[in-house]
Amino acid sequence: MRSIVLRKEIDPLPIQQNIPVIETYEGILNSEFKKVAKTNFFNSKPKSIFATRQRLKSYQHHFTTNAETLVKLSVFAIVLAVVLL
């Protein structure tokens, strides 16, 4: 059996430059366009059942009832009291 020795010169890795991280997020649309988009969304007449359902879901996510909030807070308070005692 023969042993084979392979040699190759390895170049050092290039130094990578740090890319600055962007800390601010302004979004794609500014506030004026957001207002227009929201009014167009809520004032448009849906042409399909899917569009009607999506519109209802969006409306439900934006506006919660006082009863729903009260139930969520009371359940949170009960769980917190049980955990702390």
N, C-alpha and C positions, 0 to 999 in steps of 0.2 A: 504494500500500500504506500502510495505517495501522498505527502501532504502538500496542499497548495496554499500558498500565502498570497493574498491579494492586498495591495496597498493602494490607497487613494487619498489624495490630499483633500481635506475637508476645509472649505472656506467658512469663516465665522459668519454667524447670522447678522444681517443688517440691523442696525438699531431702529426700532420702531418709534415713530413719533406719536405722542399722545394727542388724540383728537379731542377737542373740548366738548364737554357735554352741554347741551342746550337745556337750561333750567326753566325757561319760560315756555308756556304753551298758550298760544293765542288762538288756535283753532283755524280751520279753513275759512269759515265765514265770520265776518265781523257782526256786531250786534244788529246793525240795520238790516243786513241780509237775513239774519236769523229771524227777526220779527216778520219780515215779508214771507219767509218760508213757512213759519208757523201759521200765519194768517191764511196763506194759500192752502195749507194742509187741512186746517179746521173748517175753512169755508168752502172747500171743494165738495162736489157731489160725487160720491163713489159710484163707479159703474159696474162693480162686480160684488159678489158676496164676500170674497176675500178682503177687498178694500174696505167694506163696511165693518167687518170683524176687526181688522187692524186699527181702524179709526176708533172703534169702541174700546179696544184694549189700550190704546194710547191715552184716551180720555180717562180711563179708569186708573192708569198709572200716575197721571198728573194730579188727580183730585181724589183724595181719600176722605172718607166720612169721619166725623168726630167719634162715632161709635167704634169704628175700626181702630182708631188711634187709642181710644180708651181701653179697649180689650188688649191691645198689644202692650201698652204700658202696665196694665194690671198684671198680666202674665209675667212680664219682666220683673216686676216688683216681687211677686210671689216666689219666682225662681231665685232671685237674689236673696230674699229672706231665708229660704230653705238652705241655700248654700252657706250663708254666713252663720246660721245657727247650728 
